Amino acid sequence: MADTIYKKIEVVGTSSESFAKAAAAAVKKAGESVHGMRWFEVAELRGRVDNGQVVEYQTTVRIGFHVD
């Protein structure tokens, strides 16, 4: 049996509600074209401010997927 090999990509999700929803959006969207996803890790959290108010949460996630 061969060892398992993974590849890692980095994507940024956004949400007007929370960092968690931004991360979930990134994983969901990546799943539309990336197959064999196994895990993710949060790399960065940041947001956008407009007139002193938080208007967008941004989460950079690294997603690992199985290489066939």
WOGIUR-V474114 format. One record per residue. N is the residue number from 1. PSI is psi as a letter, one per 30 degrees, with the letter a starting at -180 (none if undefined). Layout:
BEGIN
n->N psi->PSI
n->N psi->PSI
END
This chain:
BEGIN
n->1 psi->k
n->2 psi->l
n->3 psi->l
n->4 psi->k
n->5 psi->k
n->6 psi->l
n->7 psi->l
n->8 psi->k
n->9 psi->l
n->10 psi->k
n->11 psi->l
n->12 psi->k
n->13 psi->l
n->14 psi->l
n->15 psi->k
n->16 psi->f
n->17 psi->e
n->18 psi->l
n->19 psi->e
n->20 psi->e
n->21 psi->e
n->22 psi->e
n->23 psi->e
n->24 psi->e
n->25 psi->e
n->26 psi->e
n->27 psi->e
n->28 psi->e
n->29 psi->e
n->30 psi->e
n->31 psi->f
n->32 psi->f
n->33 psi->f
n->34 psi->k
n->35 psi->l
n->36 psi->g
n->37 psi->k
n->38 psi->f
n->39 psi->l
n->40 psi->l
n->41 psi->k
n->42 psi->k
n->43 psi->e
n->44 psi->k
n->45 psi->k
n->46 psi->l
n->47 psi->l
n->48 psi->k
n->49 psi->k
n->50 psi->k
n->51 psi->h
n->52 psi->g
n->53 psi->k
n->54 psi->k
n->55 psi->f
n->56 psi->k
n->57 psi->k
n->58 psi->k
n->59 psi->k
n->60 psi->k
n->61 psi->k
n->62 psi->k
n->63 psi->k
n->64 psi->k
n->65 psi->l
n->66 psi->k
n->67 psi->k
n->68 psi->none
END
